[in-house]
Amino acid sequence: MSILRVARLGHPVLRMVADPVDPADIPGDDVQRLIADMLETVDAYDGAGLAAPQVHVSRRVVVLHLGDEAGMRVWINPVVTPLTDEMVVTMEGCLSVPGLRGAVARPAAVEVQALDQHGAPVRLHLRGFAAVVAQHECDHLDGVLYVDRVDPRTLAFLEEYRRFGAFPWGTDEDTGEDTGEDTDEDTDEDTGEDTDETASPDPPAEGEEHLLDDDALESWAESISDQDTN
Ligand code: ZN
């Protein structure tokens, strides 16, 4: 296994639409080595997730950490489908855009269909931060970076973000059109102990299939806040 070099903003590979992986190739050495190297790389960078284009491989493969319980996942050819119009605003970071954070509004719940590292189909419903990281990573496969979706007024260097918190001057109307008042409430609630978060995931609706409990989401949120993530 090897720790791979991460492509940074400006490298053309980050703007390409990545090629699907032929399922027949998944057991082969090339794909398995790529997965092993990506897992080692995301661990070495202490990231929450990594997409193959970030390591200069334009294939539809992502690895991502979905919380303590769910652990690290490998998705091949993932398809993400929003399940709600409800939006969640999160301060995101990216290993390919080192040293920055910015607020992005995304659908609060998604379905992910993918193949795992063995080629077996997986289908998950994710909410909150797990849904955010899934969307962030899968965006990379289409050449989309979080800075394309960010509210530019919220961009902050990591050092300042840690020092002053998320957009301490307050949100404005541009911060997530669809999140409105709910997000402001979430922000206020969260800033007590955990100023790095801008929004907390809503609890899953009763009976809804979901991967993470609230504790797992919280610990994931805490871990992501200290990392140059994704
Ligand atoms: Zn990223």
Residues whose N, C-alpha, C, O or C-beta is under 5 A from the ligand:
A	BS01	ZN	G93 C94 L95 T229 N230
